[in-house]
């Protein structure tokens, strides 16, 4: 949900009481703040509906801070994005069947432009950005807009219905071709100039003379140490110096003259790298929006694909191959023989064993067996099976191709590189208090993982749990809000669930005790399980690795543990999600006898619930877990007998 309302600028239209913000010039030649604007086409109502739910926060948003949801602000529209678009579309006098229904805009700026949190600057920028949208497209065409302040960088997301002066639905009037898109960027940059925001250098080194001239200044390599030493050398006087002040002044001038070109080149290089970093940071939010949009498109195509698969029965492949002269195998109804070749078919797809190739759907089958092109194959199906069957086959073919294309986009979509959140030691005291007092974790254990650098506080008082690969490189981080009332939890920008995990090891190897591996659903569960085991007397080597919810299994830790004859405990929650994870482990390791289910005590959803119960922290079992003959953890490490459900859990 977002609150409604749009503030007004000050007396001069740019700031409060006539104040004019010119933030982009701070830092002189080394600074660089950029105006960022991206536009994307919306061709279906499904895309508009999905975008509206995301922008109104009616669905989970991974990168949004739930504690700041109330800071978002609706700038245009009613909150029902589909209805807002439809009302404006009703005014269209002409529209093509394939016309673009809306243009999505993301308007923002470099992150450091908003860094000081000045509400006056943000309000002034917001009003100027919305004024540019309405001046560019017409006030009636700007049907929905929201200012998001619950993500890393504040930004406006808006939808424009592209009705031109003739009330024709005509997106090309504004976005048709590279020149118009470039002019749109120029226009937005001019509107942002009062804030000191720049458009940035256009193009690349190879294409634009302006860039070549810029890079010509930095092509000279930085001098090595000996060259710098030579430039700073002071001439020995060849005579008795009668005026030391004059001689020193002459030497200083010579040094400045020699080193000035080097300093100039270094300054230009520094400016260039600073600008590149600023642009990359400002574009992170845009890349995240694009990935979400592509994922939504993929989901819509997958739903259409499933619906078309059901309709495919109207043009089933056995009927098609039979009319082409195929004969069904008497012993296997899925196999056919045609023109001396053997073809298998099941669930709408086929495979030619002789050619070692196949495809899906009636059109692909006709093309494969006859050599027809797409149009001829559709014509054949129309003549042989009727017009409705041909339409169904063609629609299914298009949906399947679109699904493959959408999946390819998602698989190759560029995502922002992971950069670990910057530690803020001034916030650690509050985060530590949260972990020790609210989560009941032992202070010694919390301090230990903090000293290792895998748990720390960021500038927003989030607890940061660092994910690392086998070489100790940071690959991501899971975040947990610790401020009062915060329910925020999620992954840091750029984190990939398939690379690295949060993991730590406690205890020392013992000659007569096998190591133990505990797979948990969250870092806090891992710390809780470790605390309970140590309180129960276990002091041998134990490794804890988190899946971060229903993420990827920590296979490296599991495989390394099994190779060392460790017992692997799946310490998942007492809920349906925990059961699902357990089944995934069973499927991944069907023959591993050393993997067991490890349930929290009865009445506890997860291991932190168990840790927060004083009785569980005080009770001790008769023997540490590594001394038991059979090592089914099943919660015995916290001092209670296994329940009936736990006895029924079988080993893998």
C-alpha positions as CSV (number, residue, x, y, z in Angstrom):
1,X,0.0,0.0,0.0
2,X,1.1,3.6,-0.6
3,X,-0.1,6.9,0.7
4,X,-1.8,9.3,-1.6
5,X,-0.7,12.9,-2.2
6,X,1.8,15.0,-4.1
7,X,3.7,17.9,-2.4
8,X,4.3,21.2,-4.1
9,X,7.5,23.0,-4.8
10,X,8.6,26.2,-3.2
11,X,8.2,29.8,-4.4
12,X,10.4,29.4,-7.4
13,X,8.9,26.0,-8.4
14,X,12.1,24.2,-7.6
15,X,12.5,24.2,-3.8
16,X,11.1,25.3,-0.5
17,X,10.8,29.0,0.0
18,X,12.6,29.6,-3.3
19,X,15.6,27.4,-2.4
20,X,17.3,26.0,-5.5
21,X,19.1,22.7,-5.0
22,X,22.3,22.3,-7.0
23,X,23.5,19.1,-5.4
24,X,25.2,17.6,-8.5
25,X,28.3,19.8,-8.3
26,X,29.5,18.8,-4.9
27,X,32.9,17.3,-5.1
28,X,34.2,19.3,-8.0
29,X,35.9,17.5,-10.8
30,X,35.8,14.2,-9.0
31,X,32.0,14.3,-8.5
32,X,29.4,12.8,-10.9
33,X,25.6,12.6,-10.3
34,X,23.3,11.5,-13.1
35,X,19.7,11.7,-14.1
36,X,18.4,8.2,-14.8
37,X,15.3,7.5,-17.0
38,X,14.2,4.2,-18.5
39,X,11.1,3.5,-20.5
40,X,9.6,0.1,-21.4
41,X,6.5,-0.9,-23.5
42,X,3.5,-2.5,-21.9
43,X,1.6,-4.5,-24.6
44,X,-0.9,-6.6,-22.5
45,X,-3.3,-6.0,-19.6
46,X,-1.5,-8.8,-17.8
47,X,1.7,-6.9,-17.8
48,X,-0.1,-3.7,-16.5
49,X,-1.8,-5.7,-13.8
50,X,1.4,-7.3,-12.6
51,X,3.2,-4.0,-12.6
52,X,0.4,-2.4,-10.6
53,X,0.5,-5.1,-8.0
54,X,4.2,-4.6,-7.7
55,X,4.1,-0.9,-7.5
56,X,1.2,-0.8,-5.0
57,X,3.1,-3.5,-2.9
58,X,0.1,-5.9,-3.2
59,X,2.6,-8.7,-3.7
60,X,5.9,-9.5,-2.0
61,X,8.8,-7.3,-3.2
62,X,12.2,-8.8,-2.4
63,X,14.2,-5.6,-2.4
64,X,11.7,-3.5,-0.5
65,X,12.0,-2.7,3.2
66,X,8.6,-3.5,4.8
67,X,9.3,-1.1,7.6
68,X,9.4,1.8,5.1
69,X,6.3,0.9,3.2
70,X,4.4,3.8,4.6
71,X,6.9,6.2,3.1
72,X,5.8,5.4,-0.5
73,X,3.6,8.0,-2.1
74,X,1.0,7.7,-4.9
75,X,1.5,10.6,-7.3
76,X,-1.2,9.8,-9.9
77,X,-4.1,7.4,-10.4
78,X,-6.4,5.5,-8.0
79,X,-4.2,2.6,-7.1
80,X,-5.9,0.3,-9.6
81,X,-3.5,0.5,-12.5
82,X,-5.5,-1.6,-14.9
83,X,-8.6,0.5,-14.4
84,X,-6.6,3.8,-14.7
85,X,-5.2,2.6,-18.1
86,X,-8.6,1.4,-19.3
87,X,-10.3,4.8,-18.5
88,X,-7.8,6.6,-20.7
89,X,-7.9,4.0,-23.4
90,X,-11.7,4.6,-23.7
91,X,-10.8,8.0,-25.2
92,X,-8.8,6.5,-28.1
93,X,-10.3,7.1,-31.5
94,X,-8.0,4.6,-33.2
95,X,-5.9,1.7,-32.0
96,X,-4.2,-1.2,-33.8
97,X,-4.8,-4.7,-32.4
98,X,-1.1,-5.0,-31.5
99,X,-0.8,-1.4,-30.2
100,X,1.3,-0.6,-27.2
101,X,-1.2,0.0,-24.3
102,X,1.2,1.9,-22.0
103,X,4.8,3.1,-21.5
104,X,6.3,2.3,-18.1
105,X,8.8,4.9,-16.8
106,X,11.4,4.6,-14.1
107,X,12.7,8.0,-13.0
108,X,15.6,8.3,-10.5
109,X,19.1,9.6,-10.0
110,X,22.5,8.6,-8.7
111,X,22.2,7.1,-5.2
112,X,24.3,9.8,-3.5
113,X,22.0,12.5,-4.8
114,X,19.5,11.2,-2.1
115,X,22.2,10.2,0.4
116,X,21.6,13.0,2.9
117,X,17.9,12.1,3.2
118,X,16.8,15.8,2.7
119,X,13.0,15.6,2.4
120,X,12.9,19.0,0.7
121,X,15.3,18.0,-2.0
122,X,13.4,14.8,-2.6
123,X,10.1,16.6,-2.8
124,X,11.5,19.2,-5.2
125,X,13.0,16.5,-7.4
126,X,9.7,14.5,-7.3
127,X,7.6,17.5,-8.5
128,X,10.1,18.3,-11.3
129,X,10.1,14.7,-12.5
130,X,6.3,14.6,-12.5
131,X,6.1,18.0,-14.3
132,X,8.4,16.6,-17.0
133,X,6.2,13.6,-17.5
134,X,3.1,15.6,-17.9
135,X,4.7,18.2,-20.1
136,X,6.1,15.5,-22.3
137,X,3.1,13.2,-22.7
138,X,0.1,15.4,-21.7
139,X,-1.4,15.5,-18.2
140,X,-4.3,13.1,-19.1
141,X,-1.9,10.5,-20.4
142,X,0.0,10.2,-17.1
143,X,-2.5,7.8,-15.5
144,X,-0.6,6.2,-12.7
145,X,2.6,7.0,-10.7
146,X,4.2,6.0,-7.4
147,X,7.2,7.3,-5.6
148,X,9.0,4.4,-4.0
149,X,11.1,5.2,-0.9
150,X,11.2,1.7,0.5
151,X,14.0,0.5,-1.8
152,X,17.7,1.4,-1.8
153,X,17.4,4.4,-4.1
154,X,14.2,6.5,-4.2
155,X,12.5,6.4,-7.7
156,X,9.3,7.1,-9.5
157,X,7.5,4.4,-11.5
158,X,4.8,5.6,-13.8
159,X,2.6,4.4,-16.6
160,X,1.7,6.7,-19.5
161,X,-1.0,5.9,-22.1
162,X,0.5,7.1,-25.4
163,X,-2.5,8.9,-27.0
164,X,-1.2,11.5,-29.5
165,X,-2.9,14.8,-30.4
166,X,-5.4,13.0,-32.7
167,X,-6.3,10.6,-29.8
168,X,-4.6,7.7,-31.6
169,X,-2.8,5.1,-29.6
170,X,0.7,5.8,-30.9
171,X,3.7,5.0,-28.8
172,X,6.0,5.5,-31.8
173,X,5.3,9.2,-31.6
174,X,7.6,9.3,-28.5
175,X,9.7,6.1,-28.7
176,X,9.8,5.2,-32.3
177,X,13.5,4.7,-33.1
178,X,16.9,5.4,-31.5
179,X,16.8,9.2,-32.3
180,X,13.5,9.7,-30.5
181,X,14.6,7.7,-27.5
182,X,17.8,9.7,-27.3
183,X,15.8,13.0,-27.6
184,X,13.6,11.7,-24.7
185,X,16.7,11.2,-22.6
186,X,18.0,14.7,-23.5
187,X,14.7,16.2,-22.5
188,X,14.6,14.5,-19.1
189,X,18.3,15.5,-18.5
190,X,17.5,19.2,-19.3
191,X,14.6,19.0,-16.7
192,X,17.1,17.7,-14.1
193,X,19.8,20.3,-14.8
194,X,18.6,22.6,-12.0
195,X,19.5,19.8,-9.5
196,X,23.1,19.5,-10.9
197,X,22.2,16.1,-12.4
198,X,24.0,15.2,-15.7
199,X,23.0,13.0,-18.6
200,X,26.5,11.5,-18.8
201,X,28.9,10.8,-21.7
202,X,27.1,9.4,-24.8
203,X,28.2,6.4,-26.7
204,X,31.4,4.5,-26.5
205,X,35.1,5.0,-27.3
206,X,34.8,3.6,-30.8
207,X,31.8,5.5,-32.0
208,X,31.7,9.1,-30.7
209,X,34.3,11.8,-31.1
210,X,33.4,13.4,-27.8
211,X,34.3,10.2,-26.0
212,X,37.5,9.8,-28.0
213,X,38.6,13.3,-27.0
214,X,37.7,12.5,-23.4
215,X,39.8,9.3,-23.3
216,X,42.7,10.9,-25.1
217,X,43.4,12.7,-21.9
218,X,43.8,9.5,-19.9
219,X,45.7,7.3,-22.3
220,X,49.1,8.2,-20.9
221,X,49.9,5.5,-18.3
222,X,50.6,6.6,-14.7
223,X,54.4,7.0,-14.2
224,X,56.2,4.4,-12.2
225,X,57.8,5.2,-8.9
226,X,61.2,5.9,-10.4
227,X,59.7,8.4,-12.9
228,X,57.9,10.2,-10.1
229,X,61.1,10.4,-8.1
230,X,62.9,11.9,-11.1
231,X,60.2,14.5,-11.5
232,X,60.5,15.5,-7.9
233,X,64.3,15.7,-7.9
234,X,65.8,19.0,-6.9
235,X,68.7,20.4,-8.9
236,X,72.0,20.7,-7.1
237,X,73.2,24.3,-7.0
238,X,76.4,24.7,-9.1
239,X,77.4,27.7,-7.2
240,X,77.1,29.3,-3.8
241,X,73.5,30.3,-3.3
242,X,73.4,33.9,-2.3
243,X,69.6,34.1,-2.2
244,X,68.1,30.8,-0.8
245,X,64.5,32.0,-1.0
246,X,64.8,32.7,-4.7
247,X,66.6,29.5,-5.4
248,X,63.9,27.5,-3.5
249,X,61.2,29.3,-5.4
250,X,62.8,28.4,-8.8
251,X,63.1,24.7,-7.8
252,X,59.4,24.6,-6.7
253,X,58.4,26.1,-10.1
254,X,60.4,23.5,-12.0
255,X,58.8,20.6,-9.9
256,X,55.3,21.9,-10.5
257,X,56.0,22.3,-14.2
258,X,57.3,18.7,-14.5
259,X,54.6,17.0,-12.5
260,X,51.6,19.0,-13.6
261,X,50.8,16.8,-16.7
262,X,50.9,13.7,-14.5
263,X,48.5,15.2,-11.9
264,X,46.1,16.3,-14.7
265,X,46.0,12.9,-16.2
266,X,45.5,11.2,-12.8
267,X,42.6,13.7,-12.1
268,X,40.9,12.9,-15.4
269,X,41.2,9.2,-14.7
270,X,39.8,9.5,-11.3
271,X,36.9,11.6,-12.6
272,X,36.2,8.9,-15.3
273,X,36.2,6.0,-12.8
274,X,34.0,8.0,-10.4
275,X,31.5,8.7,-13.1
276,X,31.4,5.0,-14.2
277,X,30.8,3.9,-10.6
278,X,28.0,6.5,-10.1
279,X,26.2,5.4,-13.3
280,X,26.5,1.7,-12.4
281,X,25.0,2.4,-9.0
282,X,22.2,4.5,-10.4
283,X,21.3,1.7,-12.8
284,X,21.0,-1.0,-10.3
285,X,17.3,-0.2,-9.5
286,X,16.6,-0.2,-13.3
287,X,18.2,-3.6,-13.8
288,X,16.2,-5.0,-10.8
289,X,12.9,-3.7,-12.3
290,X,13.8,-5.2,-15.7
291,X,14.5,-8.6,-14.2
292,X,11.2,-8.5,-12.3
293,X,9.3,-7.5,-15.5
294,X,10.9,-10.4,-17.5
295,X,10.0,-12.8,-14.7
296,X,6.4,-11.6,-14.8
297,X,6.3,-12.0,-18.6
298,X,7.7,-15.6,-18.2
299,X,5.1,-16.5,-15.6
300,X,2.3,-15.2,-17.9
301,X,3.6,-17.2,-20.8
302,X,3.9,-20.3,-18.7
303,X,0.2,-20.0,-17.7
304,X,-0.8,-19.5,-21.4
305,X,1.4,-22.4,-22.3
306,X,-0.4,-24.7,-19.9
307,X,-3.8,-23.6,-21.2
308,X,-2.7,-24.3,-24.8
309,X,-1.4,-27.7,-23.8
310,X,-4.9,-28.6,-22.7
311,X,-6.3,-27.5,-26.1
312,X,-3.7,-29.5,-27.9
313,X,-5.8,-32.6,-27.7
314,X,-7.9,-31.1,-30.5
315,X,-4.8,-31.6,-32.8
316,X,-3.2,-34.7,-31.3
317,X,0.0,-35.9,-32.9
318,X,-1.0,-39.5,-33.5
319,X,-3.9,-38.3,-35.8
320,X,-1.4,-36.0,-37.7
321,X,1.2,-38.7,-38.2
322,X,-1.4,-41.3,-39.2
323,X,-2.8,-39.0,-42.0
324,X,0.8,-38.5,-43.2
325,X,1.1,-42.3,-43.7
326,X,2.6,-43.4,-40.3
327,X,1.9,-46.8,-38.8
328,X,1.6,-47.3,-35.0
329,X,3.8,-49.9,-33.3
330,X,1.7,-52.9,-32.3
331,X,3.6,-53.3,-29.0
332,X,4.1,-49.7,-28.0
333,X,1.4,-47.1,-28.7
334,X,3.9,-44.2,-28.3
335,X,6.1,-45.4,-31.2
336,X,5.4,-44.9,-34.9
337,X,7.1,-45.9,-38.2
338,X,6.9,-43.6,-41.3
339,X,9.0,-43.7,-44.4
340,X,11.4,-46.2,-42.8
341,X,12.0,-43.9,-39.7
342,X,11.1,-44.5,-36.1
343,X,9.3,-41.7,-34.2
344,X,8.3,-41.6,-30.5
345,X,5.5,-39.3,-29.3
346,X,4.2,-38.4,-25.8
347,X,2.6,-35.4,-24.2
348,X,2.6,-33.3,-27.3
349,X,6.3,-33.7,-28.2
350,X,8.0,-36.1,-30.6
351,X,11.5,-37.5,-31.3
352,X,12.9,-39.1,-34.5
353,X,15.4,-41.8,-33.4
354,X,16.9,-42.0,-36.9
355,X,17.5,-38.3,-37.3
356,X,18.2,-37.8,-33.6
357,X,16.0,-34.7,-33.5
358,X,12.5,-33.8,-32.5
359,X,10.1,-31.0,-31.5
360,X,6.7,-30.1,-30.0
361,X,3.3,-29.7,-31.4
362,X,1.4,-30.5,-34.7
363,X,3.1,-27.8,-36.8
364,X,6.6,-28.9,-35.8
365,X,5.7,-32.5,-36.6
366,X,4.3,-31.6,-40.1
367,X,7.4,-29.5,-40.8
368,X,9.7,-32.3,-39.7
369,X,8.1,-35.0,-41.8
370,X,7.2,-33.0,-44.9
371,X,9.9,-30.3,-45.2
372,X,7.1,-27.6,-45.3
373,X,7.8,-24.2,-44.0
374,X,5.6,-22.7,-41.3
375,X,2.9,-21.3,-43.5
376,X,2.6,-24.4,-45.6
377,X,2.4,-26.6,-42.5
378,X,-0.5,-24.4,-41.1
379,X,-2.2,-24.6,-44.5
380,X,-1.8,-28.4,-44.5
381,X,-3.4,-28.7,-41.0
382,X,-6.2,-26.4,-42.1
383,X,-7.0,-28.6,-45.1
384,X,-6.6,-31.9,-43.3
385,X,-7.9,-31.2,-39.8
386,X,-10.0,-28.0,-40.2
387,X,-9.5,-24.3,-39.6
388,X,-10.1,-24.5,-35.8
389,X,-7.4,-27.2,-35.4
390,X,-5.0,-25.1,-37.5
391,X,-5.6,-22.0,-35.3
392,X,-5.1,-24.1,-32.1
393,X,-1.9,-25.5,-33.4
394,X,-0.5,-22.2,-34.6
395,X,-1.4,-20.5,-31.2
396,X,0.3,-23.3,-29.3
397,X,3.3,-23.0,-31.5
398,X,3.6,-19.3,-30.9
399,X,3.1,-19.7,-27.1
400,X,5.8,-22.4,-27.0
401,X,8.2,-20.2,-28.9
402,X,7.4,-17.2,-26.7
403,X,8.0,-19.3,-23.5
404,X,11.4,-20.4,-24.8
405,X,12.3,-16.8,-25.7
406,X,11.2,-15.5,-22.3
407,X,13.1,-18.3,-20.4
408,X,16.2,-17.4,-22.4
409,X,15.8,-13.7,-21.4
410,X,15.4,-14.7,-17.8
411,X,18.4,-17.0,-17.9
412,X,20.6,-14.4,-19.5
413,X,19.2,-11.2,-17.8
414,X,22.0,-9.1,-16.5
415,X,21.7,-8.8,-12.7
416,X,23.6,-6.3,-10.6
417,X,26.9,-7.5,-9.3
418,X,26.9,-8.3,-5.6
419,X,28.5,-5.8,-3.3
420,X,28.5,-6.7,0.4
421,X,26.6,-4.1,2.5
422,X,29.1,-1.8,4.2
423,X,29.6,-2.6,7.9
424,X,28.6,0.1,10.3
425,X,30.1,-0.5,13.7
426,X,28.1,2.3,15.2
427,X,25.0,0.1,14.7
428,X,26.5,-3.2,15.9
429,X,25.6,-2.6,19.5
430,X,21.9,-2.5,18.7
431,X,22.1,-5.5,16.3
432,X,24.0,-7.5,19.0
433,X,21.4,-6.6,21.6
434,X,18.6,-7.9,19.2
435,X,20.4,-11.2,18.7
436,X,21.3,-11.7,22.4
437,X,18.2,-10.5,24.1
438,X,15.3,-11.0,21.6
439,X,16.7,-14.1,19.9
440,X,18.3,-15.5,23.1
441,X,21.6,-16.3,21.4
442,X,24.7,-16.7,23.6
443,X,26.8,-13.5,23.6
444,X,30.0,-15.4,23.2
445,X,28.7,-17.1,20.1
446,X,27.4,-13.9,18.6
447,X,30.8,-12.2,19.3
448,X,32.6,-15.1,17.7
449,X,30.9,-15.0,14.3
450,X,31.1,-11.2,14.4
451,X,34.8,-11.3,14.8
452,X,35.0,-13.7,11.9
453,X,33.4,-11.1,9.8
454,X,30.4,-13.2,8.7
455,X,27.8,-11.4,10.9
456,X,27.7,-7.6,11.2
457,X,25.4,-4.5,11.1
458,X,24.8,-2.3,8.1
459,X,23.8,1.4,8.1
460,X,20.1,0.5,8.4
461,X,20.6,-1.6,11.5
462,X,20.0,-4.8,9.6
463,X,21.8,-7.9,10.8
464,X,24.0,-9.0,7.8
465,X,24.8,-12.7,7.5
466,X,27.4,-13.1,4.8
467,X,27.3,-15.9,2.2
468,X,30.6,-17.3,1.0
469,X,31.9,-19.7,-1.6
470,X,34.5,-22.5,-1.1
471,X,37.4,-19.9,-1.4
472,X,35.9,-17.6,1.2
473,X,34.7,-15.0,-1.3
474,X,31.5,-13.1,-0.5
475,X,28.7,-14.2,-2.9
476,X,25.7,-12.7,-1.2
477,X,24.1,-11.8,2.1
478,X,20.9,-12.4,3.9
479,X,19.5,-9.5,5.9
480,X,17.3,-9.3,9.0
481,X,15.7,-6.1,10.3
482,X,16.4,-5.5,14.0
483,X,14.7,-2.2,14.7
484,X,11.5,-2.3,16.9
485,X,8.5,-3.5,14.9
486,X,10.6,-4.4,11.8
487,X,9.7,-7.7,10.1
488,X,12.1,-7.1,7.2
489,X,14.1,-10.1,6.0
490,X,15.5,-10.8,2.5
491,X,18.6,-11.0,0.4
492,X,21.0,-8.2,-0.4
493,X,21.0,-6.8,-4.0
494,X,23.0,-9.0,-6.4
495,X,22.8,-12.2,-4.1
496,X,22.3,-15.4,-6.0
497,X,20.8,-18.4,-4.2
498,X,22.9,-20.8,-6.2
499,X,26.3,-19.4,-5.2
500,X,27.6,-19.8,-1.7
501,X,25.8,-20.1,1.7
502,X,26.0,-18.7,5.2
503,X,28.0,-21.3,7.1
504,X,30.2,-21.6,10.2
505,X,32.0,-24.3,12.2
506,X,32.4,-24.6,15.9
507,X,34.2,-27.2,18.1
508,X,37.4,-29.1,17.4
509,X,38.0,-32.4,15.5
510,X,38.2,-35.4,17.8
511,X,39.9,-38.6,16.9
512,X,37.1,-41.0,18.0
513,X,34.1,-38.8,17.0
514,X,32.8,-38.1,13.5
515,X,32.1,-34.5,12.6
516,X,28.5,-33.4,12.3
517,X,26.8,-31.2,9.7
518,X,23.6,-29.4,10.4
519,X,21.5,-27.9,7.5
520,X,19.1,-25.2,8.7
521,X,16.6,-22.8,7.1
522,X,18.1,-19.6,8.4
523,X,21.3,-18.2,9.9
524,X,19.5,-17.5,13.2
525,X,18.3,-21.1,13.3
526,X,21.9,-22.2,12.7
527,X,23.2,-20.1,15.6
528,X,20.3,-21.4,17.8
529,X,21.0,-25.1,17.0
530,X,24.7,-24.6,17.8
531,X,23.9,-23.0,21.1
532,X,21.5,-25.8,22.1
533,X,24.1,-28.5,21.2
534,X,26.9,-26.8,23.1
535,X,24.6,-26.3,26.1
536,X,23.9,-30.1,25.9
537,X,27.6,-30.8,26.2
538,X,28.6,-31.4,22.5
539,X,32.1,-30.0,22.0
540,X,33.2,-31.9,18.9
541,X,33.4,-30.4,15.4
542,X,30.0,-29.2,14.0
543,X,29.3,-27.3,10.8
544,X,26.1,-25.3,10.3
545,X,24.9,-24.2,6.8
546,X,21.7,-22.2,6.0
547,X,19.4,-22.6,3.0
548,X,17.9,-19.1,3.5
549,X,14.4,-20.4,3.3
550,X,13.6,-22.6,0.4
551,X,16.9,-21.7,-1.4
552,X,19.5,-24.1,-2.8
553,X,20.8,-26.9,-0.6
554,X,24.3,-26.3,0.7
555,X,25.7,-29.2,-1.3
556,X,29.3,-28.3,-0.8
557,X,29.0,-28.6,3.0
558,X,26.9,-31.8,2.7
559,X,29.2,-33.5,0.2
560,X,32.4,-32.6,2.2
561,X,30.7,-33.9,5.4
562,X,29.7,-37.2,3.8
563,X,33.3,-37.6,2.4
564,X,34.6,-37.3,6.0
565,X,32.0,-39.8,7.2
566,X,30.0,-37.1,9.0
567,X,26.4,-37.5,10.1
568,X,24.3,-34.8,8.3
569,X,21.3,-33.5,10.2
570,X,18.5,-31.8,8.3
571,X,17.4,-29.4,11.0
572,X,14.4,-28.0,9.2
573,X,11.3,-26.3,10.6
574,X,8.2,-28.2,12.0
575,X,6.0,-27.1,9.1
576,X,5.1,-27.9,5.5
577,X,8.1,-26.0,4.2
578,X,10.5,-28.1,6.3
579,X,8.9,-31.3,5.0
580,X,9.3,-30.0,1.4
581,X,13.0,-29.3,2.0
582,X,13.4,-32.8,3.5
583,X,11.9,-34.3,0.4
584,X,14.4,-32.3,-1.7
585,X,17.2,-33.8,0.3
586,X,15.8,-37.3,-0.2
587,X,15.7,-36.8,-3.9
588,X,19.2,-35.3,-4.1
589,X,20.8,-38.1,-1.9
590,X,18.6,-41.2,-2.4
591,X,21.3,-43.6,-1.1
592,X,23.0,-41.6,1.6
593,X,22.5,-43.5,4.9
594,X,24.2,-40.8,7.0
595,X,21.5,-38.1,6.5
596,X,18.7,-37.8,9.1
597,X,15.8,-35.5,9.8
598,X,16.4,-33.3,12.8
599,X,13.1,-31.8,14.1
600,X,12.7,-29.0,16.7
601,X,11.1,-30.0,20.0
602,X,7.3,-30.5,20.1
603,X,5.5,-27.1,20.2
604,X,8.4,-25.3,18.5
605,X,8.2,-24.2,14.9
606,X,12.0,-23.8,14.5
607,X,15.2,-24.0,16.4
608,X,15.2,-20.4,17.6
609,X,11.8,-21.1,19.2
610,X,13.5,-23.9,21.1
611,X,16.5,-21.7,22.0
612,X,14.1,-19.1,23.5
613,X,12.6,-21.7,25.8
614,X,14.6,-21.6,29.1
615,X,13.8,-25.3,29.8
616,X,15.4,-26.3,26.5
617,X,18.6,-24.4,27.2
618,X,19.0,-25.9,30.7
619,X,18.2,-29.6,30.0
620,X,21.1,-31.9,29.1
621,X,20.8,-35.4,27.6
622,X,22.5,-38.4,29.2
623,X,25.2,-38.5,26.5
624,X,26.5,-36.0,23.9
625,X,25.1,-36.8,20.4
626,X,28.4,-38.1,19.0
627,X,28.6,-40.8,21.7
628,X,25.2,-42.4,20.8
629,X,25.4,-45.7,18.9
630,X,22.9,-44.6,16.3
631,X,23.1,-40.9,15.4
632,X,19.5,-40.0,14.6
633,X,19.6,-36.4,16.0
634,X,15.7,-36.0,16.0
635,X,15.9,-33.2,18.6
636,X,17.6,-35.4,21.3
637,X,20.4,-32.8,21.5
638,X,18.0,-30.6,23.5
639,X,17.2,-33.3,26.1
640,X,13.9,-35.0,25.2
641,X,12.9,-38.4,23.7
642,X,11.8,-38.5,20.0
643,X,8.1,-38.2,19.2
644,X,6.2,-40.7,17.1
645,X,6.6,-38.6,14.0
646,X,10.3,-38.4,14.6
647,X,10.6,-42.2,15.0
648,X,8.8,-42.6,11.7
649,X,11.3,-40.4,9.9
650,X,13.4,-42.8,8.0
651,X,17.1,-42.5,7.2
652,X,18.0,-42.0,3.5
